Amino acid sequence: MASSKAKAILTDSHFWVPFLVLLAGIGLLVALH
């Protein structure tokens, strides 16, 4: 049970990391312009 929960958290982070990076990139572009 605990391992599956940890796996779900890892999968969730792998989904959110590129999204956060994309948001940060857009934020930088807006700040520079």
PyMOL commands that set and color helices and strands:
alter all, ss='L'
color gray80, all
select helices_A, chain A and resi 2-32
alter helices_A, ss='H'
color red, helices_A
deselect
rebuild
show_as cartoon
